[in-house]
Amino acid sequence: MRHIVESALTEAAGERERLQSSQLPLYVTLARLLTADIEAGRWLAGEQLPTIAALAETYGVARVTIRQALGVLSDAGLIKTIQGKGSFVAGRAPSELIQLESSWQHFLRTLDGNIAELIEVRDDVELPRSAGETGRSKGRYRYMRRVHRRQAAAYCIMEMYLDAALYERAPERFDGEMAIPLLSRLAGPTLKRMTQSFRIGAANLQTAKLLGIPPGAPTGDVTRVILNLDDEVLYLGTAIYRGDLVVFNTSIDVPGT
């Protein structure tokens, strides 16, 4: 019995140390720690979490901080709270990884079957100034902000600028389908190249809610620009991917010696 008590006290001290060493707000850090514990199998799908009082004692924080952290997990779909009963671990997100390839054809195949959910649109907008570094503007673009899903799971938030004349050739399809494969079919012979830039990011509150991940969770942020033969920008898109569902693959040919 004494051994069990000492083990519990050691575990609680370790949890508090992890929490206090972070520079993020307490509830954000706590939400990330709880998420990591769920993903590691500490609590299984359908299992009840400890009470707010028990969690507050374990982590050495106020109960309001626990409630805020559980609210983040609830918004992300990781737990379900039942009035009068407590919080329970929800079903897991799909574990299938989305492979993003450097090859054009492989890249197009990864988008097959994915669906897009429009959340904001604007017509007759101009390209951001940064796009001028890669190609010339065509003047009029359709702006779309969307959530991309695979097997109903949100894996990406996309902001894109699409050449207005190209969009007008198939507006309903561009609104609901993956834009790049459709662009390839409609304008394939006129395409010159696609460039990609990648960086590691972290989810803000809005991104976290849309993708169902905790605030501060890692993301992969990719900017893509597609040019035509005249070096005009047909497409500019910035994608924010869930870091736990996406793998970026690239191949580099090694020259002979």
ABEGO torsion letter per residue (X at the ends): XAAAAAAAAAAAAAAAAAAAABABBAAAAAAAAAAAAAAAGABBBGBBBBBAAAAAAAAGBBAAAAAAAAAAAAAAGABBBBBGAEBBBBBBBBABBBBBBABAAAAAAAABGBBBBBABBBBGBBBBAAAAAABBBAGBBBBBBBBBBBGGBBABBBBBBBBAAAAAABAAAAAABBAAAAAAAAAAAABABBBBBBBBBBBBAAAAAAAGBBBGBBBBBBBBBBBBAAGBBABBBBBBBBAAABBBBBBBBBBBX
